[in-house]
């Protein structure tokens, strides 16, 4: 399977390595020309390639790993997802002159907002609650807990064994409304890095 990754920054590259590690190919894009990703693709190694947003978004599984502010412009360029799975790894953070600021959508979660823009996509929230250096899956003595949420049960069933193969201990938190709220910036589980051990769970 070839996995599309929208965004080639730190998070996009870390997730690309995870998907490559379990035998998938990955195709990444950024806001510029694919040629600007030559060094990134070389560092990722065999199975990685660069493409346009149109190429990336046509894959069966696509990861969204971009800054919050650019999501509307990205989604506007994709007319219909036709039931493809979209992993939302974004956080509701906007960049200001003073640094990053939390965006408050009040009545809906960030992933519900993403789903409203990604027409026809089966959105699953995942990976956003982990800081980059903790996206390591298997760790000494256990497995990193990966929370995920989504409204499409079949999409979550497709992804769970992939998460497990990456070395994570996946925990389904339910819907985008309920689970997504726990995972997003300001939620109780955002930035929490648990390890599942044989008999306990600890920070």
C-alpha positions in Angstrom: 0.0 0.0 0.0 1.1 3.6 -0.7 0.3 6.1 2.0 0.0 9.8 1.2 1.3 12.4 3.6 0.4 16.0 3.3 3.1 17.9 5.1 6.8 17.0 5.1 7.9 18.6 8.4 9.0 16.8 11.5 5.7 15.1 12.1 5.1 14.1 8.5 8.6 12.6 8.3 8.3 10.7 11.5 5.0 9.2 10.4 6.5 8.4 7.0 9.2 6.4 8.7 6.6 4.5 10.7 4.6 3.6 7.6 7.8 2.6 5.8 8.8 0.4 8.7 5.8 -1.8 8.2 6.2 -2.4 4.5 4.3 0.5 3.0 5.4 3.0 0.4 4.9 6.7 1.2 4.4 9.7 -1.0 4.9 13.2 0.5 4.0 16.7 -0.6 4.6 20.1 0.8 3.4 23.6 -0.2 6.2 23.9 -2.8 7.4 21.8 -5.8 8.2 18.1 -5.3 11.8 18.8 -6.2 12.3 20.7 -3.0 11.8 17.4 -1.1 14.8 15.6 -2.7 16.9 15.6 0.5 14.0 14.5 2.6 13.1 11.6 0.3 16.8 10.5 0.3 16.9 10.5 4.1 13.7 8.4 4.3 15.1 5.9 1.9 13.6 3.1 -0.2 9.9 3.3 -0.6 9.6 7.1 -0.2 8.8 9.5 -3.0 7.6 13.1 -3.5 4.5 14.2 -5.4 1.9 16.9 -5.7 -1.1 17.4 -3.5 -3.2 15.8 -6.2 -1.0 12.7 -6.2 -0.9 12.4 -2.4 -4.6 12.9 -1.8 -5.5 10.0 -4.1 -4.0 7.3 -1.9 -6.2 4.9 0.1 -4.8 6.3 3.4 -3.7 9.9 3.7 -2.1 11.7 6.7 -2.7 15.4 7.3 0.3 16.8 9.1 0.3 20.6 8.4 -0.1 23.8 10.4 -3.7 24.6 11.4 -3.8 27.8 9.4 -3.3 26.1 6.0 -5.9 23.4 6.4 -8.7 25.3 4.6 -6.5 26.1 1.6 -5.3 22.5 1.4 -8.8 21.0 1.6 -10.2 23.5 -0.9 -7.9 21.9 -3.6 -9.3 18.4 -3.0 -12.8 18.1 -4.4 -13.9 14.7 -3.1 -12.2 12.1 -0.9 -14.5 9.3 -2.2 -14.4 7.4 1.1 -10.6 7.4 1.5 -9.2 7.4 5.1 -7.8 10.7 6.3 -5.6 10.6 9.4 -5.8 14.0 11.1 -2.5 14.5 12.9 -3.0 18.3 13.3 -3.3 20.5 16.3 -5.4 23.6 16.7 -2.4 26.0 16.9 -2.0 29.1 14.9 1.3 31.0 14.5 1.4 34.6 15.7 4.2 37.1 16.2 4.1 36.2 19.9 4.4 32.5 19.1 1.8 29.8 18.8 -1.8 30.3 20.0 -4.5 27.8 20.7 -7.6 28.1 18.4 -10.9 27.6 20.2 -13.7 26.3 18.1 -16.1 26.1 21.1 -18.9 23.8 19.9 -17.0 21.4 17.6 -13.6 19.6 17.8 -10.7 20.3 15.5 -11.2 17.0 13.7 -14.9 17.6 13.2 -13.9 20.9 11.6 -11.4 19.0 9.4 -14.1 16.5 8.5 -16.4 19.3 7.4 -13.8 20.5 4.9 -12.7 17.0 3.7 -15.9 16.0 1.9 -16.3 12.3 1.6 -13.2 11.4 3.8 -13.4 9.0 6.7 -11.5 11.0 9.3 -9.6 9.4 12.1 -7.8 11.5 14.7 -4.4 10.1 15.7 -0.8 11.0 16.6 -1.5 14.7 17.4 -1.5 14.1 21.2 2.2 12.9 21.1 5.1 15.3 21.0 7.4 14.4 18.1 10.2 12.9 20.2 7.6 10.5 21.7 6.3 9.1 18.4 8.5 6.0 18.9 6.0 3.1 19.2 7.9 0.3 20.9 10.0 1.5 23.9 12.0 -0.3 26.5 9.7 -2.3 28.7 6.5 -1.7 26.7 4.7 0.2 24.0 3.8 3.8 23.6 0.0 4.4 24.0 -1.5 5.9 20.9 -5.0 7.4 21.3 -7.2 7.6 18.3 -10.8 8.6 17.5 -13.2 8.6 14.6 -16.8 8.2 13.6 -16.2 5.5 11.0 -15.8 2.1 12.7 -14.4 0.4 9.5 -11.7 3.0 9.1 -10.6 2.5 12.7 -10.5 -1.2 12.2 -8.3 -0.8 9.2 -5.9 1.4 11.0 -5.6 -0.4 14.4 -3.5 -3.3 13.1 -1.2 -0.8 11.4 -0.7 1.1 14.6 0.0 -2.1 16.4 2.6 -3.1 13.7 4.3 0.2 14.3 4.8 -0.8 17.9 2.1 1.4 19.5 -0.6 0.3 21.9 -3.7 1.8 20.3 -6.6 3.0 22.4 -9.9 3.9 20.7 -11.5 6.9 22.4 -14.7 6.8 20.4 -16.1 9.5 18.2 -14.5 12.7 16.8 -16.7 14.7 19.1 -15.9 12.9 22.3 -12.5 11.3 21.8 -11.3 14.1 19.6 -12.0 16.6 22.4 -9.9 14.6 24.8 -7.0 14.5 22.3 -6.9 18.0 20.9 -4.9 20.9 22.4 -6.5 21.8 25.7 -7.9 18.3 26.1 -7.0 16.0 29.0 -4.9 13.6 26.9 -3.0 16.1 24.7 0.7 15.9 25.4 0.3 12.8 27.6 2.9 10.1 26.8 1.8 6.8 28.5 3.6 3.5 28.2 1.6 0.3 28.3 3.6 -2.3 30.3 2.8 -5.9 31.1 0.9 -5.1 34.3 0.6 -1.4 34.5 0.5 1.9 32.7 2.7 4.8 33.7 4.0 8.1 32.4 
